[in-house]
Amino acid sequence: MVAMNVANRGKQPSLAQLRAFAAVSEHLHFRDAAAAIGMSQPALSGAVSALEEALGVQLLERTTRKVLLSPAGERLAVRARAVLDAVGELLEEAEAVRAPFTGVLRLGVIPTVAPYLLPSVLRLVHERYPDLDLQVHEEQTSSLLEGLAAGRLDLLLLAVPLGVPGVTELPLFDEDFVLVTYDDHWLGGRQDIPREALRELPLLLLDEGHCLRDQALDICREAGRTEGAPVTTTAAGLSTLVQLVAGGLGVTLLPRTAVQVETGRNPALATGYFADPAPARRVALAMRTGAARQGEFQQFAGALREALGDLPVRVLHDGGLTPSAVLPAASAEAAAAG
């Protein structure tokens, strides 16, 4: 019988003691339990006795022929197994942290990038990083940046520059904007559209809050479009926007990665391409400056650049770390608005 010394209750049981007790509670036989966990039988018996002393309760009823759990032992065996399971999960998580491209990666993506780049991202993760638990969150830029700063998100995929202190950008590619018109529009099918053509066109744009809207307005201002020129904001997404164009309500600007998905199956739409240098946007990954997984994210950016070869973009193979806060303010405001 174990003495129930109240003073002993301040002692902390060890993992070895819990492991020994859990093995005995499972096998109800000291020899079999000792063999199961690779411990000698005397050491196992001593570990269980030490646990009983530390807890101040009798866990086992020992006889010459068998071992039984006491009522307290039956209750505490469940707890002991739960503790050992939790420790095992802790060790697995620590191993995942030490090993790159394992565990959870919470990726935030803007709506005007997600449908067109996610197939490449998901294929890359599936083929090259099968142990990575990728979780995708589609939100506008302001929400993504808040999530990144708060630790809710690990990495962002969005248009840059951002101009946000504490955020580092990993540029991926530049892509041109394309003019989308209804099928018999006079600019449809042209390959040399001057930017000045945007000055008086009935332009359809996304709702407030989308960075693509602000980028398009910047392009129009650079082309000499006045504030009084007609601009209609009626769509929350690009799919709706191009349907409005197909109905003859106006024209719009799409990034080239979106053109095939949004216009490829609609004969009522036509596309026109701008003369060089065409208006363009830059897309990048963004992370917290000094992030613990910075090296991993840089490798991921490099692998993603390689995976974008089939897309109509100019991949930035020498893309490096770009502190967001040092980029030009004017262009940064347009990107951060999305």
Secondary structure, 3 states (H helix, E strand, C coil): CCCCCHHHHHCCCCHHHHHHHHHHHHHCCHHHHHHHHCCCHHHHHHHHHHHHHHHCCCCEEECCCCEEECHHHHHHHHHHHHHHHHHHHHHHHHHHHHCCCCEEEEEEECCCCHHHHHHHHHHHHHHHCCCEEEEEEECCHHHHHHHHHHCCCCEEEEEECCCCCCEEEEEEEEEEEEEEEECCCCCCCCCCECHHHHHCCCEEEECCCCHHHHHHHHHHHHCCCCCCCCEEEEECCHHHHHHHHHCCCCEEEEEHHHHHHHHCCCCCEEEEEECCCCCEEEEEEEEECCCCCHHHHHHHHHHHHHHCCCCCCEECCCCCCEEHHHCCHHHHHHHHCC
